[in-house]
């Protein structure tokens, strides 16, 4: 059977009513757990593993996929409404989505994040089914030179997000590099920048840094205001649903994000953490 035949067979199996129900349960549970700051998709899947014990293999895989995608989207909810990324891939969502929420447009922000995740995930999954054999061949030939070129590409893309101040951008870059060196070196097995603290031997997780930068910073800012800043409720402005104008502005961004994110995520050592740093012009909403 060809790749297309296998793909159609899988789609037919996934379209069965019971499997769709398993997917709905998985997405709901994954989103509910994924909204908790600091809990990523992998942890969400591990926590909800006992839920699939009594299911058949197909139903278990479909529910796991729903839990994973629900956990990925759940991080965008706290990013948009609370300015607190649930996991590292939602940092960019916090930068733009929270500004929309502060303007009373949290509903469209959540909607475009959900629809964009669905569109990009569907297209990327279908594309991966056809090019997976070629990706395996690419992964086998990836050596030190290719990884070095990938790191150079990462630094080049990060430099495009420096904004108006190159000094602050370079300072943030070197601070991030210093924090990434903490822990045990995977090549030599030696301790780096652990300062004799056993808790630092495992390194510093990106999710921990994201929560520290956004959540703790937001908390300290609000606490510093004290009684000077009275409580203010941001009223909803306009429709809570996406308008025709929102659809017209969003569909190009969905496709552009798919084109940029899919090859980076499919690369060895790529993933959701690397894709948001790709050079793109973001339009303020």
C-alpha positions as CSV (number, residue, x, y, z in Angstrom):
1,X,0.0,0.0,0.0
2,X,1.2,3.5,-0.7
3,X,1.5,6.4,1.7
4,X,-1.8,7.8,0.5
5,X,-3.6,4.6,1.1
6,X,-2.3,4.3,4.6
7,X,-3.2,7.9,5.2
8,X,-6.8,7.4,4.0
9,X,-7.1,4.3,6.1
10,X,-6.0,6.2,9.2
11,X,-8.4,9.1,8.5
12,X,-11.3,6.6,8.0
13,X,-10.5,5.0,11.4
14,X,-10.1,8.4,13.1
15,X,-13.5,9.5,11.7
16,X,-15.4,6.8,13.5
17,X,-17.9,8.3,16.1
18,X,-16.3,6.6,19.1
19,X,-12.8,7.7,18.1
20,X,-14.0,11.2,17.6
21,X,-15.5,11.0,21.1
22,X,-12.2,9.9,22.5
23,X,-10.5,12.8,20.7
24,X,-13.1,15.2,22.3
25,X,-12.4,13.8,25.7
26,X,-8.6,14.1,25.2
27,X,-8.7,17.6,23.9
28,X,-10.9,18.7,26.8
29,X,-8.7,17.1,29.5
30,X,-5.5,18.3,27.8
31,X,-6.8,21.9,27.7
32,X,-7.9,21.8,31.3
33,X,-4.5,20.6,32.5
34,X,-2.5,22.6,30.0
35,X,-3.8,25.9,31.3
36,X,-1.8,25.4,34.5
37,X,1.4,27.4,34.2
38,X,4.5,25.3,34.0
39,X,2.8,22.1,32.9
40,X,3.7,21.3,29.3
41,X,2.2,18.8,26.8
42,X,4.6,16.1,27.8
43,X,3.7,16.4,31.5
44,X,0.0,16.6,30.6
45,X,0.2,13.3,28.7
46,X,2.1,11.6,31.6
47,X,-0.5,12.8,34.1
48,X,-3.4,11.6,32.1
49,X,-1.8,8.3,31.1
50,X,-4.1,6.1,33.3
51,X,-7.2,7.4,31.5
52,X,-6.3,5.3,28.4
53,X,-5.7,2.0,30.2
54,X,-9.0,0.4,29.2
55,X,-9.1,1.6,25.6
56,X,-8.0,-0.2,22.5
57,X,-4.7,0.9,20.8
58,X,-6.4,3.1,18.2
59,X,-8.6,4.9,20.8
60,X,-5.6,5.3,23.1
61,X,-3.4,6.9,20.4
62,X,-6.3,9.2,19.3
63,X,-6.9,10.3,22.9
64,X,-3.2,10.8,23.5
65,X,-3.1,13.0,20.4
66,X,-6.1,15.0,21.7
67,X,-4.4,15.4,25.1
68,X,-1.2,16.6,23.5
69,X,-2.8,19.1,21.2
70,X,-5.1,20.3,24.0
71,X,-2.1,20.7,26.3
72,X,-0.3,22.7,23.6
73,X,-3.3,25.0,23.2
74,X,-4.0,25.3,26.9
75,X,-0.8,27.2,27.4
76,X,-2.1,30.0,25.1
77,X,-5.1,30.6,27.4
78,X,-3.0,31.7,30.3
79,X,-0.7,33.5,28.0
80,X,-3.5,35.6,26.6
81,X,-5.6,36.2,29.7
82,X,-2.9,36.3,32.4
83,X,0.3,37.1,30.5
84,X,1.7,33.8,32.0
85,X,2.8,31.2,29.4
86,X,1.8,27.7,30.2
87,X,4.9,26.3,28.4
88,X,7.8,27.7,26.4
89,X,6.1,27.6,23.0
90,X,3.4,30.1,24.2
91,X,5.8,32.9,25.0
92,X,5.1,34.6,21.6
93,X,1.4,34.2,22.2
94,X,1.8,36.1,25.5
95,X,3.6,39.0,23.8
96,X,0.8,39.7,21.4
97,X,-2.3,38.0,22.8
98,X,-2.2,39.7,26.2
99,X,-2.2,43.1,24.6
100,X,-5.4,42.2,22.7
101,X,-6.9,41.0,26.0
102,X,-6.0,44.3,27.7
103,X,-7.9,46.0,24.9
104,X,-11.0,44.0,25.5
105,X,-10.4,41.6,22.6
106,X,-9.5,38.4,24.5
107,X,-12.2,36.4,22.8
108,X,-10.8,36.9,19.2
109,X,-7.3,36.3,20.5
110,X,-8.3,32.9,22.0
111,X,-10.3,32.0,18.9
112,X,-7.5,32.8,16.4
113,X,-5.0,30.9,18.6
114,X,-7.3,27.8,18.6
115,X,-8.2,27.9,14.9
116,X,-4.6,28.6,13.9
117,X,-3.4,25.6,16.0
118,X,-5.9,23.4,14.3
119,X,-5.1,24.6,10.8
120,X,-1.4,24.4,11.2
121,X,-1.5,21.0,13.0
122,X,-3.8,19.5,10.3
123,X,-1.6,20.7,7.4
124,X,1.6,19.7,9.1
125,X,0.4,16.2,10.0
126,X,-0.8,15.5,6.5
127,X,2.5,16.9,5.1
128,X,4.6,14.8,7.5
129,X,2.9,11.6,6.4
130,X,4.3,12.1,2.9
131,X,7.8,13.4,3.7
132,X,8.5,11.3,6.8
133,X,10.8,8.9,4.9
134,X,12.9,11.8,3.6
135,X,13.1,13.3,7.2
136,X,14.4,10.0,8.5
137,X,17.2,10.1,5.8
138,X,18.0,13.7,6.8
139,X,18.2,12.8,10.5
140,X,20.7,10.0,9.8
141,X,23.1,12.3,8.0
142,X,22.8,15.1,10.6
143,X,26.3,15.5,12.1
144,X,28.3,18.1,14.0
145,X,28.6,20.5,11.0
146,X,24.8,20.4,10.5
147,X,24.1,21.0,14.1
148,X,26.5,24.0,14.1
149,X,24.8,25.4,11.0
150,X,21.4,25.0,12.8
151,X,22.7,26.9,15.8
152,X,24.0,29.7,13.6
153,X,20.6,29.8,12.0
154,X,19.0,30.1,15.4
155,X,21.3,33.1,16.4
156,X,20.5,34.8,13.1
157,X,16.8,34.5,13.6
158,X,17.0,35.6,17.2
159,X,18.9,38.7,16.1
160,X,15.9,39.8,14.0
161,X,13.8,40.1,17.2
162,X,16.2,42.5,18.9
163,X,14.0,45.5,18.0
164,X,15.3,49.0,18.3
165,X,17.9,48.3,21.0
166,X,20.7,45.9,19.9
167,X,22.4,46.2,23.2
168,X,19.5,44.9,25.2
169,X,18.9,42.2,22.6
170,X,22.6,41.0,22.8
171,X,22.5,41.2,26.6
172,X,19.4,39.0,26.8
173,X,21.0,36.6,24.3
174,X,24.1,36.1,26.3
175,X,22.2,35.8,29.6
176,X,20.1,33.1,27.9
177,X,23.3,31.3,26.7
178,X,24.7,31.5,30.2
179,X,21.6,30.0,31.7
180,X,21.5,27.2,29.1
181,X,25.1,26.2,30.1
182,X,24.0,25.3,33.6
183,X,24.0,21.6,34.3
184,X,25.9,18.5,33.1
185,X,27.4,18.7,29.6
186,X,25.9,15.9,27.5
187,X,29.2,15.3,25.6
188,X,31.8,15.3,28.4
189,X,29.6,14.7,31.5
190,X,31.2,17.5,33.4
191,X,29.4,20.0,35.6
192,X,29.0,23.5,34.3
193,X,28.0,26.5,36.4
194,X,26.3,24.4,39.0
195,X,28.4,26.0,41.9
196,X,28.1,22.8,43.9
197,X,24.3,22.9,44.1
198,X,22.9,19.5,43.3
199,X,19.5,21.0,42.1
200,X,21.3,22.7,39.2
201,X,22.8,19.5,37.8
202,X,19.7,18.9,35.6
203,X,20.0,22.4,34.2
204,X,17.3,25.1,34.0
205,X,14.1,24.3,32.1
206,X,12.9,26.8,29.5
207,X,9.4,26.5,31.0
208,X,10.7,27.5,34.4
209,X,12.4,30.6,32.9
210,X,9.2,31.5,31.0
211,X,7.1,31.3,34.1
212,X,9.7,33.3,36.1
213,X,10.0,36.1,33.5
214,X,6.3,36.5,32.9
215,X,4.3,35.3,35.9
216,X,6.7,36.5,38.7
217,X,7.4,39.7,36.9
218,X,3.6,40.4,36.5
219,X,3.0,39.6,40.1
220,X,5.8,41.8,41.4
221,X,4.6,44.7,39.1
222,X,1.0,44.4,40.5
223,X,2.3,44.1,44.1
224,X,4.5,47.2,43.6
225,X,1.5,49.3,42.6
226,X,-0.2,48.7,45.9
227,X,-3.2,50.9,46.5
228,X,-2.1,53.4,43.9
229,X,-3.5,51.2,41.1
230,X,-7.2,50.6,41.7
231,X,-8.7,47.4,40.4
232,X,-10.0,47.8,36.9
233,X,-12.0,45.4,34.9
234,X,-11.3,45.4,31.2
235,X,-14.7,45.5,29.5
236,X,-15.2,43.4,26.4
237,X,-15.1,45.6,23.3
238,X,-16.8,44.5,20.2
239,X,-17.7,40.9,19.5
240,X,-16.2,38.0,21.5
241,X,-16.2,36.1,18.2
242,X,-13.9,36.7,15.3
243,X,-15.3,39.2,12.8
244,X,-14.8,39.1,9.1
245,X,-11.9,41.6,9.4
246,X,-10.3,39.3,12.0
247,X,-10.7,36.3,9.6
248,X,-9.2,38.3,6.8
249,X,-6.1,39.2,8.8
250,X,-5.7,35.8,10.4
251,X,-5.7,33.3,7.6
252,X,-2.5,34.6,6.1
253,X,-0.8,34.4,9.4
254,X,-2.0,30.8,9.9
255,X,-0.6,29.7,6.6
256,X,2.6,31.7,7.0
257,X,3.1,30.2,10.5
258,X,2.6,26.7,9.0
259,X,5.1,27.3,6.3
260,X,7.7,28.6,8.7
261,X,7.0,26.3,11.6
262,X,6.7,22.9,9.9
263,X,10.2,22.6,8.4
264,X,11.8,23.9,11.6
265,X,9.8,21.5,13.8
266,X,10.6,18.6,11.5
267,X,14.3,19.3,11.7
268,X,16.4,17.2,14.2
269,X,16.9,19.4,17.3
270,X,14.1,21.7,16.1
271,X,10.6,21.9,17.7
272,X,8.1,24.3,19.1
273,X,10.7,26.2,21.0
274,X,12.8,27.1,17.9
275,X,10.0,27.9,15.5
276,X,8.6,31.1,17.2
277,X,12.1,32.7,16.9
278,X,11.9,32.6,13.1
279,X,12.0,36.0,11.4
280,X,8.6,37.3,10.7
281,X,6.8,40.6,10.9
282,X,4.1,40.6,13.5
283,X,1.2,43.0,13.0
284,X,0.0,44.7,16.2
285,X,-3.6,44.0,16.9
